[in-house]
């Protein structure tokens, strides 16, 4: 039996107000970006469609807007992690809004680095999958600084920019009627910074403009970051002491039976022929 060598993954998910944009679809219905992400990331962790799941991997979750929150530490309890992901909501309070990409990366690095103190053996592969639809405009740390910190710790970062380019349909409240209406709003993703973050840490940057492309991205990451799975090795053997075996087509009696015959012959010879000789 060989030991399983898993991977530690921090899922870092943007929940800022711009994630309300309705430019994704799930089962043919228009949904906001976070809903689509929950759908795809859930399959990435537990399996579904073309994604096989990360059953042998420690997976953690960080959600961020104006600041970053560690929702779950890296864990094998994937059902709990997916439950926490599904309970994550887009911020509605303006004071909490923003996009603290650098702080989110820094927190993910801290969580992954802390694993070495908890595990009996060091986790050999640690990765961050950062998903955002905006530009860093909050927090204390710049994304490039956080990426450089990750690189020194041997942590790879995959970055994903989500959303359509140019404009996106956004639900807004009509000030006169109070009803929610859809308006096309300008959107902007700092792809240069996200690309640099990935390059510094030897990861890769992706752009997802719909649910299908998002699922393909997670499928590609799934293939790039393979886990060495546990394998059982069976050896077919015979107990030659008590079982007969074949040699060149001839059946050889069990070794224990031969030993008894030789011992009996020796005792017989000691009592007869060998005794007469002495």
N, C-alpha and C positions, 0 to 999 in steps of 0.2 A: 504494500500500500504506500503510495507517495503522498506527501503533504500538499494541500491546496495552497497555491501562492496567489492570493487575491490582490486587488488594487483598492486603494483608498480614494474615494471620489467626493469632492465637495461640489454640490449643485448650488450655484449662486444665481438667484432669480430676481429680476427687477420687478417691483410692484408699484412703481411711481404712477402718477396720475395719467401719463401719456399711454399707459398700457390699456386704457379704456378704448383705444382705437379699434373699430370693428372691421378690420381688414383681413381677418382670418375666418375660416369655415371649419366646422366639425359636423360630419354627417349631413352636409348640404345646407346647414344653417349658419348664418353670420354670427360670429362670437367675438368677444374682445380678445386681445392678445394673450392675456394671462390664462384665460380659459383654454385656449388652444395649447398653450405651454403645459398646463396641468395634464391635458390629455396625452400629449406626446411624451413628456418626462415620466409620467406614470408607467407607460409602456416600456420606456427605456430601463426603468428600475426593476419592474416585476414581470416584464414580458408581454408581448401582444403584437399582432400583425407580423411585420418583418423583424421585430426586435425580440431578442431571446431572453432579455433580463440579465441583471447583474447579481445573481444569487450568491456568488462567493465573495462579493466585494463589500467592504465597509462604505456606506454612502451617507453623507451628511447634507443638510440643507441650510442655506443662508438666504434670507429674503432682505431686500434693501430698497430704500427710496432715499429720503434725506439722510438716513442713517442705516446701518446694517444690523440685522438681528440674526443670531444663531438659533434657528428653529429646532434643529436636532443635531447632535454630535454625529460623527461617522459611526454608523451602526449596521448590524446585520438584520435588525428588525425593520425590514423594508415596508411592511404593512403600516407600521406606525409612521414612518417617514412620508409615505404617500398620503396618509391621513392628514398630516401636518401641512403638506403641500396643498392639498385640496381645501384646507381651511384658511390658506393665505388669501388675503384680500387686497385689492388695489386701495391705496391711501385715498381718503376723502378730505382729510384735514390739511389745509394748505400749509400749516406750520410743519407738518411731517413730510411734505412733498419735496422732491428733488431727486438727484441721481448721484449717489455717492459711490461711484465705481471703485475708486482707489481704496476707500475704507472697507468695502465689501471683499475685495481681493485680499487685503491685509488680514481680515478676520478669518477668511478661508485658509490662508497660509498658517495662521496661528493654530487653528483647529487641527490641521493635518500634521503640523510639526509636533503638537502635543501627543500624538499617537505613540511616538517612540518611547515615551515615559510610561504609557499604559500597556503596551504590548510586550510580550515576552521576547519577541524578535522584531526587528525593525521592518516596517512596511517598505517593500522595495520599490513600489511605484505609487506615486501620489499625483493626482491630477485635479484641476479645477475646471469646471465647465461654467463659464460666465455668460449669462444671457441678458441683454439690455436693448432698449430701443431709443436710447438717448445719448447725451453727452455728460461728462463728469461736471457737475456744477454744485456739489455739496461735499461735506466731509473734510477731514484734515489732511489726507494723503492723496497725492496725485497717482493716477493709474500706472504711469511709467515707474515711479518709485516703488510702488507695491509689486510690480512685475519683477523689478531687479531684486527685491527681497525674496520673491518666490524662486527666482533662478538660483540664488545662493543656497537655498534650501533643497534644490533638486526637484522642485515642483513644476509640473508642466501645466500651462493654461490654454484651454481652447476657448475662444471667444465667439459669440454668436450675436450678430446684429439682426434684430427682428423688425419687420414692418415694411410697408410699401415705401417707395422712394418719392419724394416731392410732397405729396399730400396724402392724408388718410381720413376716413370718415370717423368723426368723433362725436359721441353723444354730449350735448350741452343743454342746459335748461333755458328755455325761452323766458326772458324776463317779464314778458307781458302775460302769457298764458300759464306759466309755471310748468308746462309740459316739457318732457325731454324730446329733443329733436336732434337729427343727425346733421352735422355741418362738416364740410371738408376743411381740414386744418393743415397748415404746413408742418412737416416733421423733419427732423434732422438727426442723423446718427454720426457720431465721430468715428468713422471707419478707419481713419489713419491711426488714431490712438489704439483702437481695438486690434488692428493688425500688428502694431509695434509690440503691444503687450504679449500677443501670441508668439511673435518672432523671438522676443527676448528670452522666453521660457521654452523655446523649441516646440511650441504648439502650433495651432493653425487657426486662422480667422475664417468664419463662414457668414454668409448672408442669407437669411430666410425671409422670403416675401409672402409666403402662404404656408398652410399646414403641411402640404405634401413636401415642400422643400425642407421644412423644419424636421419632419420625420426622417428624411433622407440624411440630414446632417447628423442626427443622433445615431442613425444606422452606421454612418461612416466612422464616427467616433467609436462606436461599439466594436467595429472591425479593427480600428487602429490600436485600441487598448484592450487586447485580449487577456483573459485570465487563464493561468495554468490550472486546469481542473484536476481534481483528484482522480487517480486511475488505480484500478485494482489489477494486480498481476497474479494469475493463477498458474501453478505448476502441477502438471499431472505426474504423480509419482506412484510407485508401488513399494509396499513394504516387503522387500525381498526375503526377509527372515521368515515370513509366514505365507507368502504367495509365490506360486510357481511363475517362471518367466521363460521367454523363448530366446534362444540364441541360435542364429543361422538356421531357423526352422525346427530346431530340436527343443523339446520342452525340458527345462531344468527344474528339478524339485526345489521346494523352498529350502533356503540355507539352514534354517533351524532343524528341519527334518534330516538333512544331510549330517548336521552336527550330531544329532542323536544317534544316527546309524554308526558314525565313526566312533563315538564314545562307547556305544554298546560293543562294537567290535574290539575296541581296545581292552575293555573289561573282560571280554570272553577270551582274548588271547593271553591276558595276564593270568587267567585261571587255568589255561590249558597248555598251549604250545610254548609260550614264553616261559611258563613255570617249569616245564619239562627240560628246557634248554639250560636253566639255571640249576 
